[in-house]
């Protein structure tokens, strides 16, 4: 069948777009399939709860899972309030062209581009040595908090800026206080941006290895407090894959757990934010 | 309400100057004039929405009940409760129909839910929306038609019991039928509220206004060229500019 050239180029275009989209999905499934193929035989309830033995060749990842969650909790407990407050300042109070907003945004963009190993060295110098926290879950969590702040702030700011100005005008004309508007209307309306920020931040924190080597350390015992050293899942994977001959299978199994954790946390974040914040307004 | 020597500039750019005007209590004052002559800017001076615009600078006096509201010490929350505002594009909050009315009431200190609900019903009846929405008060306000949304916004302003209502082209985003309904509603506010309405629609101004104020750009910024009783301005305008504008020859 003959078609005008314009229609042919449209068809080729559509084909290319579809092919690229399928490729992206394909890569993801390839990674998951590869992980499952190599690691699924080691997965069990025991694997999730037992302590590692023989440098991780045997046993499980119980203490490592606990350390990871603790590091993440410290990171989020510190970064979410600071991040939200900064985003609110930038989006609602600082004039877009003022020096305050400009300099904060500029520093955040630079920070977002700093390699994580530099954050690791900074965290080691500040939290571990200068503030005397040593190699600890606290040092690690605080270092990660510094690292994810730029991500969190910029996406929360984008979320707030995406809220129509009509709401702010309506609120001002009705004599509503800015805090009431913020908590009841603007933040709920910005939920999509806040959720993206949270998900990106948790993902980056969970995936982090380099920054944690220097701060939370790699002790694989069960931590007794936040001042103990703790090994994260990503460090465990790195260690098993690079330093422990015969550890590959369990490295794969740990990676499956990490991926599962990531997906679970993403879904939970979305669900909770939507219920708690998004439920306050109608869309 | 009286305005003395009001001038507004955005950064270095003047928007309004030499504005002197009296606005009569409980009358409908229509502000007419071509685009870009400072009508909306003037309106925002009356409830200090100018504060929201970065770089906006206001001089002169706007007296309301013997107080100058351009004064920095004025309580803005109280002022905006006294002076309500309706915008060109209906802007209900992303809440249910009921909450659009009760949320501001709650923020202004009406603690009991039953009182808030009662006030909401009175306001909805006042704008003729009650029968249309009473069965779906918990539905999103964004689901209403444009005209209904605009009446909801007027109800929301009325629920706070203001003395003055500022309206910035309240009908221009609506279809002709909805526009007519809203116009009748505005006309029904005469005698109970001081209404200042900016409009491009001269026929509408003729139908609803008690007083008319004509704005025009002079020496690079907007100013008042004529003001007076509606009948007088429309039938025997004192200014050649007004006469030409009303005949459709200028503006």
Contacts between the chains, C-beta under 8 A, distances in Angstrom:
chain1	res1	chain2	res2	distance
A	95	B	54	5.1
A	97	B	54	7.8
A	166	B	87	7.5
A	166	B	89	6.7
A	166	B	91	3.9
A	167	B	91	7.0
A	167	B	93	6.0
A	167	B	94	6.9
A	168	B	52	7.5
A	169	B	49	7.3
A	169	B	52	7.4
A	169	B	87	6.5
A	169	B	91	6.4
A	170	B	87	7.6
A	170	B	91	4.5
A	170	B	92	7.5
A	170	B	93	5.8
A	170	B	153	7.6
A	171	B	93	7.4
A	172	B	49	6.2
A	172	B	52	5.9
A	172	B	80	6.9
A	173	B	47	6.6
A	173	B	49	6.5
A	173	B	80	6.0
A	173	B	84	6.9
A	173	B	85	3.9
A	173	B	87	7.5
A	173	B	157	7.7
A	174	B	80	6.7
A	174	B	81	7.8
A	174	B	84	7.6
A	174	B	104	4.6
A	174	B	107	8.0
A	174	B	156	6.8
A	174	B	157	7.3
A	174	B	160	6.7
A	175	B	76	7.1
A	175	B	77	4.4
A	175	B	78	7.1
A	175	B	79	7.3
A	175	B	80	3.5
A	175	B	81	4.3
A	175	B	104	7.6
A	175	B	108	6.9
A	175	B	160	7.2
A	176	B	77	7.8
A	176	B	103	8.0
A	176	B	104	6.1
A	176	B	107	5.1
A	177	B	77	6.6
A	177	B	107	6.7
A	180	B	107	5.0
A	184	B	103	6.8
A	185	B	93	5.7
A	185	B	94	6.7
A	185	B	95	7.7
A	188	B	94	7.7
A	189	B	94	5.8
A	281	B	93	7.6
A	281	B	94	4.2
A	281	B	95	5.9
A	282	B	94	5.5
A	282	B	95	6.0
A	282	B	96	5.9
A	282	B	140	3.6
A	282	B	141	7.3
A	282	B	142	6.7
A	283	B	94	6.5
A	283	B	140	7.2
A	283	B	142	7.6
